[in-house]
Amino acid sequence: MEIVMPGAANLGLFFTAALVLLIVPGPAVLFIFARSVEQGRMAGIVSILGIHTATLVHVFAATIGLSAILASSALAFSIVKYAGAAYLIWIGLRKIFGRAEAVGSENGTLPKRDNLRLFREGFIVNLLNPKTALFFLAFLPQFVEVERGHVGMQIAVLGLLFTLIGMVTDGCYALAAGSIGNWLKQSPGYLKAERYVSGVVFIGLGVTAAFAGNQKK
C-alpha cells in the first residue's frame, strides 16, 4: 500500500509549527516536569510514554473523525473535559492527604512509584484532555493536500510526526527536571514539602483544565 503524505514544503511548515507549539509548556509538560522532579528522569520518561500513547489514540480518533464529534457536541466535550480535570485534582488531593511516603534510607530520595502506575496516569491525563482532540482536528488539516488524495492517511502521518517531535521535546523537559529534582532532594526541607508542592501543582492543572475552553462556541 502506497503511503501518501503532504509535499516537502508543507511537511517543513508543519515540522516548524509543531516544534514551536511543543516547546511552549502546557499541561502535559507540567505533568512530566512534576513527575521528573518528584521521582527522577526515568519517571518522567515513563510518563512521556503514557502521554504519547494517548496521543496516538487522539491521532487515530482524528483520522476516523471522532474528533469532529467532540468538536460538534458540547455534551461530549464537557464530559471528557471535566473527567480529565477531576482526575488531575484527585491526583493532587491524594498527594496532599494520602499517607506520607517514607524517605529512602540510602540516598535520601523518595521511593519510586511503579512504572505501570506512572504510565497509566500519563495515559489517562492526556486521553481525557479534549483540547488534544480539538487541537488535532483544527491543526492537522491545515497541512493536508487534498489533491494528493488519501486525506485520512495524510492526517495519520502528520499525527505520527507530531507525536515523535513531542516525545523528543518532552524528553528534554524530563531530563532537565530530573536534574533539578536531584538537586532539590538534597534539601531536607524539600523532602517535607514535596508532597504539598506536587499536590498543589496537580490540583492547579485540574482547575486550569476545568475552566479552560469555557469560551468554546
Residue pairs with C-beta under 8 A, 6 or more apart in sequence:
3 153
3 157
4 148
4 149
4 150
4 153
4 154
4 157
5 11
5 148
5 153
5 154
5 157
5 158
6 14
6 143
6 144
6 145
6 148
6 154
6 157
6 158
7 145
7 148
10 143
10 145
11 143
11 161
13 143
14 143
14 158
14 161
14 162
15 161
15 165
17 139
18 161
18 162
18 165
18 166
19 165
19 169
21 139
22 162
22 165
22 166
22 169
22 170
23 169
25 33
25 173
27 88
27 125
27 129
27 205
27 208
27 209
28 51
28 125
28 126
28 129
28 170
29 170
29 173
30 201
30 205
31 47
31 51
31 88
31 122
31 125
31 202
31 205
32 44
32 47
32 48
32 51
32 122
32 170
32 173
32 174
32 177
33 44
33 173
33 174
33 177
34 177
34 198
34 201
34 202
35 43
35 44
35 47
35 118
35 122
35 174
36 43
36 44
36 47
36 173
36 174
36 175
36 176
36 177
36 178
36 181
37 177
37 178
37 180
37 181
37 184
37 198
38 110
38 181
38 194
38 198
39 110
39 112
39 113
39 118
39 181
40 109
40 112
40 178
40 181
40 182
41 174
41 175
41 177
41 178
41 179
42 112
42 115
42 178
43 112
43 113
43 118
43 178
44 171
44 173
44 174
44 175
44 177
44 178
45 171
45 174
46 115
46 118
46 119
46 122
47 118
47 119
47 121
47 122
47 174
48 122
48 167
48 170
48 171
48 174
49 119
49 122
50 118
50 119
50 120
50 121
50 122
50 123
50 124
50 125
50 126
51 122
51 123
51 125
51 126
51 170
52 126
52 163
52 166
52 167
52 170
53 119
53 123
54 122
54 123
54 124
54 125
54 126
54 127
54 132
55 126
55 132
55 159
55 162
55 163
55 166
56 159
56 160
56 163
57 127
58 67
58 126
58 127
58 132
58 133
58 136
58 159
59 136
59 155
59 156
59 159
59 160
59 162
59 163
60 156
61 67
61 133
61 136
62 133
62 136
62 137
62 140
62 155
62 159
63 152
63 155
63 156
63 159
64 152
66 133
67 133
67 134
67 136
67 137
68 137
69 76
70 76
70 77
70 80
70 130
70 133
70 134
70 137
71 77
71 133
71 134
71 137
74 216
77 130
77 134
77 213
77 216
80 128
80 129
80 130
80 133
81 129
81 130
81 131
81 209
81 210
81 213
82 210
83 128
84 124
84 125
84 127
84 128
84 129
84 130
84 209
85 206
85 207
85 209
85 210
86 206
86 210
87 124
87 125
87 128
87 206
88 125
88 202
88 203
88 205
88 206
88 209
89 202
89 203
89 206
89 207
89 210
90 206
91 121
91 202
91 206
92 198
92 199
92 200
92 201
92 202
92 203
92 204
92 205
92 206
93 199
93 203
94 199
95 195
95 196
95 198
95 199
95 202
96 195
96 196
96 199
96 200
96 203
98 195
100 195
101 110
101 111
101 195
102 111
103 109
103 110
103 191
104 110
104 111
108 185
108 186
108 191
109 185
110 185
110 191
110 194
126 132
129 209
130 213
131 209
131 212
131 213
136 155
136 159
136 162
140 155
140 158
140 159
140 162
141 155
143 154
143 158
144 151
144 154
144 155
144 158
145 154
148 154
184 190
185 191
185 194
